[in-house]
Amino acid sequence: MDCTHCTVIGRFNGIKALFLAVTPFSSIINKVDDNLKNKYSDSFKNDSKYDGLKMEANKMLNSMTKMQTIKVLRERYGLSLVDAKKIVDSVKQ
């Protein structure tokens, strides 16, 4: 065997070892991620402090696209993109 072949095998074994070390944690991370999604996915649907914004977003959706509605909510109320999108998604028909 030449040295190049040994180097490639050595790198492969290193990558394989890393993969085997990380794989068990991916299932734990996925479970935590799923739990957080379930906990917070309906936060805007059930939160009454956003009722006014949701009503306004619903009216805007009758005459605007989803993207335009998000943009207007952000401009008027200083919302983050994520918050404006969640509000629009919570009322989108």
Helices and strands as residue ranges (DSSP letters): H 3-40, H 43-46, G 48-50, H 51-63, H 66-77, H 81-91
